[in-house]
Amino acid sequence: MFSSSRAVAVLLGISISFITIAFLSLFEGVPVAAIIVTGIISFSVAYLLIYLTYRYFIFNEITRINQLLKKITDEDLKFTIEDVGKPNNPIKKLSKEISRYAKVKEEEIKELRKMEVFRKEFLADVSHELKTPLFAAQGFIHTLLDGAISDKNVRNRFLKKAGKSLSRLDKLVQDLLVISQMETGTIKMYYSHFNIYDLVQEAFDQLEDKADKKSLKLCFSNNCPTNIYVYADKQKIFQVLLNLILNAINYTKESKSTITVNLIEQKGSILITVKDNGLGIPKEDISRIFERFYRVDKSRAKDRGGIGLGLAIVKHILEAHHQKITVESKVGVGSVFSFSLQKGIKEKAFVEEHTDH
Ligand code: ADP
């Protein structure tokens, strides 16, 4: 009965005009014609006012809310909050709240869908990465068992290859473990004050052989301060440095070129940059290289023994320090990876070093 604004307006209009007529009839001497005209006028005015109020303030909004709810049910969430206009009455407000709620849910659904795709890709990547070295090691060992073991030359070669495949597998599992611990927050952070110049030097020493093999030089930039301290988790920052410098070595062609680390004092922080003149990274890949298993060019990374987890680990470690890693790169020119760490205190580093032992 009250299914449309018109029906409601007619009903209320009749009621109001009836009450008006009844009221006027109480007075003696009021002409019948005047009572009828007043009845008609009061009906018309009441009808118009009620109809417009219902139509524009209640029915339209309820229809809009229904449409919104239908969209939410159908998961058709491609609308904007502006669709419902500015809220100047409670129903409009409700309508706006529902659309805002739907917007939040839309974001959640999008995120969940992205995570689902990500999970599937991750599972496929992990299985693929595990399978490759495992099958390789298995192949070498079976060949040896099938008789090749009696040939000393083949035996040594195959055992070395199987060992290399298993080391790759071990590295993959270790890296995955680090990432999963960082993501679940189960890795503890051990903050201390330490000299970052010395730590970079340690990383250089560890990677010197690899750089030498490609005739690459690892060095600090000119005027780089040596007496420079940060407050961070030393072991994890060492891992960050190793990953960045190793990438710089891996993705630079054999040449006489140099990989340069710079340490720049800033207000309250130290900026650390690792620069190479290597292959560079295409613009469209830059935002993705920190994803797990993302490689710019799978073949070029594989040649260099990359698994695609190094930068994901770097990102996680720096996020745990509430810092971000940034990269500037140009294909054929080279890349610069930069991050900041909280400035440390030399005196505290000295005390910590001497209480450690
Ligand atoms: P990977 O184990 O493959 O090196 P990373 O996560 O360390 O994995 O790096 C992801 C990808 O980013 C690499 O496969 C490579 O394509 C690109 N990349 C990383 N560092 C550099 C660099 N210094 N120069 C050029 N490309 C780089």
Boltz pocket constraint, residues with backbone or C-beta under 6 A from the ligand:
constraints:
  - pocket:
      binder: B
      contacts: [[A, 243], [A, 244], [A, 247], [A, 248], [A, 250], [A, 251], [A, 252], [A, 276], [A, 278], [A, 279], [A, 280], [A, 281], [A, 289], [A, 290], [A, 291], [A, 294], [A, 295], [A, 296], [A, 297], [A, 301], [A, 305], [A, 306], [A, 307], [A, 308], [A, 309], [A, 310], [A, 311], [A, 312], [A, 335]]
      max_distance: 6.0
